Amino acid sequence: MERKKKKNIIKWLGIVSLTVILCAGVFTYMVVKRLKDPGTFGMYNAGKGWIYVFPESSWDDVSKSITELYSVKYPSLLPYLHLISDSPSPAVGAYTIHPSESLESISKRIGKGEQDQVSLTLPLDRLTGDTERALAKYLMYKKDEYRDALRDRELIQSLNIQDTTLLNHVLPGEYTLFWNTSPKEVVTMLVKRYEEFWSKERLDRAESLGLTPFEVRILASIVSLESRYQPELATIAGLYLNRLRLGMPLQADPTIIFAHQDYSIVRVLKKHLEIDSPYNTYKNKGLPPTPICVPSQEAMEAVLNAQSHNFLYMCADSDFSGKHIFAADYATHLKNARLFQEELNKRGIK
């Protein structure tokens, strides 16, 4: 009797075990099928999204980021991402997530670190930290880390640059790179892009103007801040080159604003011109000692391809279009300036 009971128990245990195995198999099959399912997401939007994985991020953080981008059809699958990723932790980086992609594809890419490059735009920088802020906005590290890299003495020496800041070797514009690129690598890339700008043709052109590459950059920084109207940049560059050749002071208002380090100044007045500074181009002839901003590539090109003319004076157009009126003689310039001053007074701009 007891032997019969034992046989029945063994029989039922076998049935239960088989049932459990079958259920586990079915469950695993369904999980794997759904993980491979490209229709995992109920889209909030039709575009791709970005997931950012920091050094301290876990797979739970990745799951949370996914749910913030899209509604997930099978949210119960998210805790299993690490099982199909082939990696115990997600790899640091920035990843694009497409709504048509499966969870398996996403987890494997993030596990292997197959990240996507990000695009960023470096703005014209008044030397007030705009470059560092832009880098910190688009990339992983903090603003202070990019600032330190731009002033890193060892890095400056390794790049064979005689300067105090690598910011003097950066061009605003579009860049593409990996999100977690280190600050030193980012700065090195920016410097190399600047060096590539200086082709033999451009170097020869600078020499024909009697300027070094650094002096071209200084003048371009003034031109950049004089006008936002790109078609007249070469005209402005030509005007300043005329003044340099004649030994006239540049009398560039942007240098006065830089000397005061007060970018709230809209209207440069006589009191502003009294400042004792090497950047006061009303008192000092020639170029200021360093650039007053990180100039645009367009301004650099404008200096190298400056327009040939006989203009020595310019004044903002009284229609406030952002354009300038140019003159070859002082009497004409005074008339133009008077119109602009009158318009400033009408508008209550002080």
C-alpha positions as semicolon CSV with decimal commas, in nm:
position;residue;x (nm);y (nm);z (nm)
1;M;0,000;0,000;0,000
2;E;0,277;0,236;0,095
3;R;0,467;0,145;-0,221
4;K;0,159;0,237;-0,427
5;K;0,130;0,572;-0,251
6;K;0,494;0,647;-0,322
7;K;0,442;0,568;-0,689
8;N;0,142;0,802;-0,704
9;I;0,337;1,080;-0,533
10;I;0,627;1,038;-0,776
11;K;0,381;1,034;-1,063
12;W;0,215;1,359;-0,952
13;L;0,550;1,522;-0,883
14;G;0,654;1,436;-1,233
15;I;0,334;1,581;-1,375
16;V;0,374;1,899;-1,169
17;S;0,740;1,933;-1,269
18;L;0,656;1,881;-1,633
19;T;0,376;2,135;-1,606
20;V;0,608;2,385;-1,442
21;I;0,871;2,329;-1,710
22;L;0,615;2,365;-1,984
23;C;0,475;2,684;-1,828
24;A;0,824;2,824;-1,782
25;G;0,900;2,741;-2,143
26;V;0,582;2,905;-2,265
27;F;0,651;3,207;-2,043
28;T;1,010;3,233;-2,169
29;Y;0,890;3,197;-2,527
30;M;0,633;3,474;-2,479
31;V;0,885;3,701;-2,307
32;V;1,146;3,647;-2,579
33;K;0,885;3,694;-2,850
34;R;0,766;4,018;-2,700
35;L;1,123;4,140;-2,642
36;K;1,186;4,085;-3,010
37;D;0,857;4,243;-3,110
38;P;0,919;4,565;-3,311
39;G;0,570;4,680;-3,211
40;T;0,663;4,719;-2,846
41;F;0,589;5,089;-2,828
42;G;0,267;5,283;-2,837
43;M;0,414;5,605;-2,971
44;Y;0,358;5,943;-2,806
45;N;0,536;6,090;-3,107
46;A;0,655;5,956;-3,438
47;G;1,016;6,071;-3,404
48;K;1,321;5,913;-3,248
49;G;1,413;5,989;-2,890
50;W;1,740;6,000;-2,699
51;I;1,847;5,803;-2,393
52;Y;2,150;5,922;-2,195
53;V;2,338;5,668;-1,985
54;F;2,565;5,819;-1,719
55;P;2,846;5,630;-1,540
56;E;2,617;5,574;-1,241
57;S;2,314;5,468;-1,449
58;S;2,157;5,122;-1,407
59;W;1,927;4,917;-1,628
60;D;1,640;5,044;-1,414
61;D;1,737;5,397;-1,516
62;V;1,737;5,290;-1,880
63;S;1,389;5,140;-1,836
64;K;1,267;5,462;-1,678
65;S;1,409;5,666;-1,966
66;I;1,232;5,442;-2,217
67;T;0,895;5,487;-2,047
68;E;0,949;5,865;-2,042
69;L;0,993;5,860;-2,420
70;Y;0,712;5,624;-2,519
71;S;0,426;5,424;-2,377
72;V;0,540;5,060;-2,361
73;K;0,293;4,791;-2,462
74;Y;0,449;4,537;-2,223
75;P;0,598;4,735;-1,932
76;S;0,642;4,412;-1,732
77;L;0,924;4,321;-1,971
78;L;1,143;4,617;-1,880
79;P;1,300;4,450;-1,573
80;Y;1,437;4,182;-1,807
81;L;1,644;4,419;-2,022
82;H;1,967;4,323;-1,849
83;L;1,906;3,951;-1,921
84;I;1,916;4,000;-2,298
85;S;2,172;4,279;-2,312
86;D;2,480;4,057;-2,267
87;S;2,604;4,312;-2,013
88;P;2,543;4,347;-1,637
89;S;2,530;4,726;-1,669
90;P;2,444;4,968;-1,951
91;A;2,737;5,131;-2,131
92;V;2,782;5,504;-2,088
93;G;2,670;5,703;-2,390
94;A;2,386;5,867;-2,581
95;Y;2,155;5,643;-2,780
96;T;1,879;5,715;-3,028
97;I;1,565;5,510;-2,971
98;H;1,332;5,450;-3,264
99;P;0,962;5,377;-3,204
100;S;0,980;5,079;-3,442
101;E;1,268;4,919;-3,255
102;S;1,239;4,613;-3,028
103;L;1,341;4,607;-2,663
104;E;1,596;4,338;-2,749
105;S;1,762;4,562;-3,007
106;I;1,769;4,855;-2,768
107;S;1,915;4,657;-2,478
108;K;2,184;4,493;-2,690
109;R;2,295;4,826;-2,839
110;I;2,311;4,991;-2,498
111;G;2,484;4,689;-2,346
112;K;2,754;4,696;-2,616
113;G;2,792;5,074;-2,606
114;E;2,687;5,121;-2,969
115;Q;2,599;5,484;-2,914
116;D;2,513;5,756;-3,164
117;Q;2,696;6,083;-3,218
118;V;2,530;6,406;-3,112
119;S;2,533;6,732;-3,304
120;L;2,601;7,059;-3,130
121;T;2,632;7,423;-3,224
122;L;2,899;7,640;-3,067
123;P;2,782;8,003;-3,063
124;L;2,977;8,323;-3,110
125;D;3,123;8,367;-2,762
126;R;3,188;8,707;-2,601
127;L;3,443;8,530;-2,380
128;T;3,183;8,503;-2,106
129;G;3,163;8,123;-2,100
130;D;2,917;8,066;-2,386
131;T;3,139;7,797;-2,538
132;E;3,167;7,605;-2,212
133;R;2,794;7,637;-2,148
134;A;2,712;7,508;-2,497
135;L;2,944;7,209;-2,454
136;A;2,789;7,128;-2,115
137;K;2,439;7,159;-2,264
138;Y;2,501;6,904;-2,539
139;L;2,766;6,677;-2,384
140;M;2,804;6,475;-2,065
141;Y;3,052;6,677;-1,861
142;K;3,002;6,997;-1,665
143;K;3,082;7,352;-1,774
144;D;3,374;7,389;-1,531
145;E;3,538;7,074;-1,670
146;Y;3,537;7,218;-2,024
147;R;3,664;7,552;-1,892
148;D;3,953;7,377;-1,715
149;A;4,038;7,180;-2,030
150;L;4,053;7,502;-2,234
151;R;4,308;7,638;-1,986
152;D;4,500;7,316;-1,921
153;R;4,870;7,407;-1,940
154;E;4,985;7,054;-2,019
155;L;4,729;7,021;-2,298
156;I;4,830;7,360;-2,441
157;Q;5,197;7,254;-2,442
158;S;5,119;6,912;-2,591
159;L;4,940;7,082;-2,880
160;N;5,246;7,306;-2,930
161;I;5,046;7,625;-2,885
162;Q;5,192;7,945;-2,744
163;D;4,886;8,079;-2,568
164;T;4,712;8,104;-2,234
165;T;4,378;7,963;-2,343
166;L;4,275;7,720;-2,615
167;L;3,959;7,924;-2,657
168;N;4,169;8,132;-2,897
169;H;4,180;7,824;-3,121
170;V;3,808;7,750;-3,150
171;L;3,563;7,834;-3,426
172;P;3,189;7,859;-3,363
173;G;2,975;7,633;-3,578
174;E;2,838;7,281;-3,612
175;Y;3,020;6,982;-3,462
176;T;2,940;6,611;-3,437
177;L;3,093;6,386;-3,171
178;F;3,015;6,127;-2,906
179;W;2,825;6,257;-2,603
180;N;3,070;6,115;-2,347
181;T;3,388;6,238;-2,517
182;S;3,620;6,367;-2,245
183;P;3,671;6,745;-2,213
184;K;4,038;6,721;-2,317
185;E;3,944;6,516;-2,623
186;V;3,669;6,765;-2,711
187;V;3,908;7,060;-2,683
188;T;4,174;6,877;-2,885
189;M;3,918;6,813;-3,159
190;L;3,814;7,180;-3,161
191;V;4,176;7,294;-3,188
192;K;4,245;7,052;-3,473
193;R;3,939;7,183;-3,659
194;Y;4,074;7,537;-3,617
195;E;4,417;7,432;-3,743
196;E;4,253;7,270;-4,046
197;F;4,092;7,604;-4,122
198;W;4,436;7,750;-4,180
199;S;4,508;7,603;-4,521
200;K;4,813;7,720;-4,716
201;E;4,585;7,942;-4,925
202;R;4,447;8,116;-4,616
203;L;4,793;8,151;-4,461
204;D;4,919;8,310;-4,782
205;R;4,619;8,543;-4,789
206;A;4,682;8,655;-4,430
207;E;5,046;8,723;-4,512
208;S;4,945;8,932;-4,813
209;L;4,735;9,146;-4,578
210;G;5,032;9,190;-4,345
211;L;4,858;8,993;-4,069
212;T;4,943;8,682;-3,870
213;P;4,669;8,420;-3,820
214;F;4,625;8,545;-3,464
215;E;4,587;8,905;-3,585
216;V;4,328;8,787;-3,837
217;R;4,140;8,634;-3,546
218;I;4,163;8,956;-3,343
219;L;4,023;9,164;-3,629
220;A;3,758;8,900;-3,703
221;S;3,644;8,918;-3,340
222;I;3,576;9,290;-3,384
223;V;3,403;9,236;-3,718
224;S;3,186;8,960;-3,563
225;L;3,053;9,200;-3,299
226;E;3,016;9,498;-3,530
227;S;2,741;9,346;-3,741
228;R;2,506;9,052;-3,761
229;Y;2,440;9,127;-4,125
230;Q;2,673;8,883;-4,297
231;P;2,681;9,047;-4,645
232;E;2,858;9,354;-4,504
233;L;3,124;9,178;-4,297
234;A;3,382;9,194;-4,576
235;T;3,309;9,567;-4,616
236;I;3,366;9,626;-4,245
237;A;3,685;9,422;-4,254
238;G;3,808;9,631;-4,547
239;L;3,733;9,952;-4,357
240;Y;3,940;9,845;-4,056
241;L;4,225;9,732;-4,279
242;N;4,221;10,077;-4,441
243;R;4,253;10,234;-4,097
244;L;4,537;10,003;-3,998
245;R;4,730;10,089;-4,315
246;L;4,686;10,463;-4,253
247;G;4,778;10,435;-3,885
248;M;4,433;10,556;-3,776
249;P;4,278;10,431;-3,451
250;L;4,022;10,158;-3,517
251;Q;3,768;10,332;-3,291
252;A;3,565;10,012;-3,264
253;D;3,282;10,033;-3,013
254;P;3,285;9,657;-2,939
255;T;3,636;9,692;-2,798
256;I;3,515;9,964;-2,560
257;I;3,233;9,739;-2,435
258;F;3,486;9,459;-2,389
259;A;3,720;9,691;-2,197
260;H;3,437;9,776;-1,956
261;Q;3,322;9,410;-1,940
262;D;2,970;9,548;-1,942
263;Y;2,763;9,389;-2,216
264;S;2,454;9,581;-2,114
265;I;2,599;9,890;-2,286
266;V;2,385;9,964;-2,590
267;R;2,506;10,313;-2,666
268;V;2,879;10,390;-2,632
269;L;2,911;10,742;-2,489
270;K;3,205;10,979;-2,440
271;K;3,237;10,872;-2,076
272;H;3,295;10,515;-2,190
273;L;3,583;10,627;-2,413
274;E;3,788;10,751;-2,117
275;I;3,869;10,404;-1,988
276;D;4,239;10,328;-1,957
277;S;4,269;9,990;-2,126
278;P;4,474;9,830;-2,405
279;Y;4,135;9,743;-2,556
280;N;4,040;10,110;-2,590
281;T;4,084;10,144;-2,966
282;Y;3,989;10,512;-2,948
283;K;4,305;10,587;-2,748
284;N;4,535;10,316;-2,882
285;K;4,628;10,262;-3,244
286;G;4,649;9,919;-3,400
287;L;4,478;9,598;-3,296
288;P;4,393;9,517;-2,934
289;P;4,621;9,256;-2,775
290;T;4,379;8,961;-2,799
291;P;4,044;8,873;-2,956
292;I;3,740;9,023;-2,783
293;C;3,522;8,723;-2,865
294;V;3,536;8,383;-3,029
295;P;3,476;8,502;-3,387
296;S;3,265;8,323;-3,642
297;Q;3,422;8,148;-3,938
298;E;3,229;8,390;-4,161
299;A;3,407;8,682;-3,994
300;M;3,744;8,510;-4,036
301;E;3,670;8,462;-4,405
302;A;3,552;8,824;-4,428
303;V;3,890;8,949;-4,303
304;L;4,085;8,721;-4,534
305;N;3,866;8,827;-4,827
306;A;3,812;9,187;-4,720
307;Q;3,645;9,415;-4,971
308;S;3,872;9,665;-5,141
309;H;3,728;10,019;-5,111
310;N;3,811;10,364;-4,973
311;F;3,572;10,367;-4,677
312;L;3,712;10,487;-4,346
313;Y;3,394;10,546;-4,149
314;M;3,074;10,362;-4,077
315;C;2,761;10,421;-3,878
316;A;2,462;10,204;-3,797
317;D;2,173;10,270;-4,033
318;S;1,907;10,489;-3,872
319;D;1,637;10,245;-3,987
320;F;1,768;10,000;-3,722
321;S;1,786;9,722;-3,978
322;G;2,120;9,611;-3,837
323;K;2,302;9,732;-4,147
324;H;2,562;10,010;-4,167
325;I;2,614;10,322;-4,376
326;F;2,972;10,364;-4,498
327;A;3,159;10,682;-4,585
328;A;3,499;10,774;-4,725
329;D;3,516;11,120;-4,565
330;Y;3,447;11,249;-4,216
331;A;3,192;11,515;-4,318
332;T;2,964;11,255;-4,476
333;H;3,010;11,030;-4,177
334;L;2,900;11,308;-3,940
335;K;2,575;11,348;-4,134
336;N;2,509;10,975;-4,115
337;A;2,597;10,964;-3,747
338;R;2,367;11,259;-3,671
339;L;2,070;11,078;-3,825
340;F;2,143;10,771;-3,617
341;Q;2,188;10,970;-3,295
342;E;1,858;11,149;-3,354
343;E;1,684;10,815;-3,398
344;L;1,843;10,686;-3,078
345;N;1,711;10,988;-2,891
346;K;1,362;10,940;-3,038
347;R;1,358;10,584;-2,918
348;G;1,489;10,679;-2,574
349;I;1,798;10,461;-2,605
350;K;2,072;10,580;-2,373
